[in-house]
Amino acid sequence: LKYKTMKEFSKRLKELRLDRKLTQIDVASAVGVSYGIISKWENSKRQPTLENIKSLSLFFNVSSDYLIGLSDY
């Protein structure tokens, strides 16, 4: 992901998690990664794979385009 897109992904992931009152551990368990990975994604320190983006999109019921900042819905 490009830097701007990565920043938007990080922001939106954290917003989605907090809006649903979930912990990083909750999200990590749901998508099959460690909670440390969620933290790195939220802080733009690591990029998710396409499969990770797909899993997060399904879990949060949003489009992958929304997650990476290409759309607002």
KEDORO-295786 format. One line per field, with one value per residue (C-alpha): residue in three letters; z, x, y. Coordinates in Angstrom, 1 decimal, always signed. Example, Ala and Ser with C-alpha at 12.3 -4.5 7.8 and 13.67 -1.06 7.14 Angstrom:
# residues 2
r: c(ALA; SER)
w: c(+7.8; +7.1)
u: c(+12.3; +13.7)
v: c(-4.5; -1.1)
This chain:
# residues 73
r: c(LEU; LYS; TYR; LYS; THR; MET; LYS; GLU; PHE; SER; LYS; ARG; LEU; LYS; GLU; LEU; ARG; LEU; ASP; ARG; LYS; LEU; THR; GLN; ILE; ASP; VAL; ALA; SER; ALA; VAL; GLY; VAL; SER; TYR; GLY; ILE; ILE; SER; LYS; TRP; GLU; ASN; SER; LYS; ARG; GLN; PRO; THR; LEU; GLU; ASN; ILE; LYS; SER; LEU; SER; LEU; PHE; PHE; ASN; VAL; SER; SER; ASP; TYR; LEU; ILE; GLY; LEU; SER; ASP; TYR)
w: c(+0.0; -0.7; +2.3; +2.2; +1.7; +4.6; +6.9; +5.9; +6.5; +9.9; +10.8; +9.6; +11.2; +14.6; +14.2; +13.3; +16.2; +18.7; +17.4; +18.1; +21.5; +20.5; +21.7; +19.4; +20.8; +19.7; +16.2; +16.0; +17.1; +14.5; +11.6; +12.7; +13.4; +16.6; +18.5; +18.0; +14.2; +14.8; +16.8; +14.0; +11.4; +13.5; +13.9; +10.2; +11.1; +9.0; +5.9; +5.8; +3.1; +0.6; +2.6; +5.8; +4.2; +2.9; +6.4; +8.1; +5.5; +6.1; +9.9; +10.0; +7.1; +5.1; +1.6; +1.2; -0.7; +2.4; +4.6; +2.4; +1.8; -1.8; -0.9; +2.0; +2.4)
u: c(+0.0; +1.2; +1.9; -1.3; -3.4; -1.6; -2.3; -5.9; -6.1; -4.6; -7.0; -10.1; -9.1; -8.7; -12.0; -13.9; -12.5; -13.2; -16.7; -17.5; -15.8; -13.5; -10.0; -7.0; -7.2; -10.9; -10.1; -6.9; -8.9; -11.6; -9.2; -6.6; -3.6; -1.7; -2.9; +0.6; -0.1; -3.3; -1.2; +1.3; -1.4; -3.0; +0.3; +1.3; +4.3; +3.2; +1.1; -1.7; -1.8; -4.7; -6.1; -5.9; -7.8; -10.4; -10.8; -11.1; -13.7; -15.8; -15.5; -16.4; -18.9; -17.3; -15.7; -12.0; -12.1; -13.4; -10.7; -7.9; -9.4; -10.6; -14.2; -16.2; -18.6)
v: c(+0.0; +3.5; +5.7; +7.8; +4.6; +2.9; +5.8; +5.8; +2.0; +2.4; +5.2; +3.4; +0.1; +1.7; +3.7; +0.6; -1.3; +1.4; +2.2; -1.5; -1.4; -4.2; -4.8; -5.5; -9.1; -9.4; -8.3; -10.5; -13.6; -12.9; -12.5; -15.1; -12.9; -11.9; -8.8; -7.4; -7.4; -5.4; -2.8; -2.6; -2.1; +0.6; +2.4; +2.1; -0.1; -3.1; -3.6; -6.1; -8.8; -8.9; -11.8; -9.8; -6.9; -9.3; -10.9; -7.5; -6.3; -9.3; -9.0; -5.3; -5.7; -2.9; -2.9; -3.3; +0.0; +1.7; +0.1; +1.3; +4.8; +4.5; +5.1; +6.5; +3.6)
